[in-house]
Amino acid sequence: MFALNCMEDHVHMLLYIPARLSVAYVINILKGSSSHEIKAISPGFSWQMGYGVTTLRRSDLPIVQKYIQNQEHHHQTESIEKSLEISFV
């Protein structure tokens, strides 16, 4: 995992998924294990259905890392990069 930032209603993660693993499998593992931990603190917690995924070039890693690390600022100033704020319901 290169970057992680949790907002009130969504999470941004920048991670490497090896080609031998499907995105659906990795998301299932991440949602399942984190849900178990979070429900110990907040019993009513549940993840929304679906997820958004995008790919990027290795050279874009620093740019996307910085974007994720500054989520609070982007949401406060509405300087959101639409292509990095994918939402599926």
C-alpha positions in Angstrom: 0.0 0.0 0.0 1.4 3.3 -1.1 -1.2 5.6 0.5 -4.4 5.4 2.5 -6.8 8.1 3.7 -10.2 7.7 5.3 -12.9 10.3 5.0 -16.3 10.3 6.7 -18.0 8.5 3.9 -15.3 7.0 1.7 -11.7 5.7 1.6 -8.9 6.3 -0.9 -6.2 3.7 -1.2 -3.3 3.5 -3.5 -2.0 0.0 -3.7 -0.3 -2.5 -5.9 -2.3 -5.6 -6.8 -0.2 -8.4 -8.4 -1.5 -9.6 -11.8 -2.2 -13.1 -10.3 -4.9 -11.6 -8.0 -8.2 -10.2 -9.2 -9.3 -6.7 -8.1 -12.6 -8.2 -6.8 -10.7 -10.7 -4.7 -8.4 -8.0 -3.1 -11.4 -5.7 -2.4 -13.3 -8.6 -0.9 -10.4 -9.4 1.5 -9.9 -5.7 2.4 -13.6 -5.0 3.0 -14.1 -8.2 4.9 -11.1 -8.0 7.3 -11.6 -4.2 7.9 -15.3 -4.7 8.5 -14.6 -7.2 11.2 -12.2 -4.8 12.9 -14.4 -1.7 12.6 -17.6 -3.5 13.8 -15.8 -4.2 17.1 -15.7 -0.4 17.6 -18.8 0.6 15.7 -21.4 -2.2 15.6 -23.6 -0.5 13.0 -20.8 -0.2 10.4 -21.2 -1.6 6.9 -19.4 -1.0 3.6 -21.5 0.3 0.7 -22.0 -2.0 -2.3 -19.4 -1.7 -5.0 -16.1 0.2 -5.3 -14.3 2.3 -7.8 -10.9 1.4 -9.3 -8.5 3.1 -11.7 -5.1 2.3 -12.9 -2.1 4.6 -13.3 1.5 4.8 -14.5 4.3 4.2 -12.1 5.5 7.8 -12.8 2.1 9.0 -11.4 2.6 7.4 -8.0 3.9 10.5 -6.3 1.1 12.7 -7.6 -1.6 10.4 -6.6 0.0 9.7 -3.2 0.1 13.4 -2.5 -3.6 13.8 -3.6 -4.7 11.0 -1.2 -2.6 12.4 1.7 -4.3 15.8 1.2 -8.0 14.5 1.1 -9.2 16.8 3.9 -7.9 19.9 2.1 -9.4 18.8 -1.3 -12.8 18.3 0.2 -12.7 21.5 2.2 -11.6 23.6 -0.7 -13.6 21.7 -3.3 -10.4 21.1 -5.3 -11.4 17.5 -6.0 -9.9 15.7 -9.0 -13.0 14.0 -10.5 -11.0 11.2 -12.1 -9.7 10.2 -8.6 -13.1 10.5 -6.9 -14.8 7.6 -8.6 -18.0 6.6 -7.0 -20.2 3.6 -7.7 -23.4 2.7 -5.8 
